[in-house]
Amino acid sequence: MREISEQHISEPGLVVLDITAADEETLGLVVAQLEERWATSGPAPVRRVPGRAGVTSRVYADIRRTPATTT
């Protein structure tokens, strides 16, 4: 995974989340729930690390903003 740069956390409310789950379906559900609550980078590529259980993905989020809603 790439390094977290200063830009990613340059001000309060910006976060980087590394999420590990048992499988891709669970990981997708977690990311979908985050997207409903905050403005996020959306689904990221899923990684599998040989010798480690589960799958991992990184999501960037702005917890100060809620996602745009459509009516």
C-alpha angles and dihedrals in degrees: 000000000000121000118266106250127211088251091064092059101022095132141020113285097034114111140176116214123195105196124195121190138168093252144001094260092057091045091052092051092052093050090048090053091050090050090055091055106036142017104267141174087248127229113350129199112287117236130203117198114206110244094019126099121243135002130288135208135174123227127186115210141182104211092189092068132058119216119267112267126214123218 
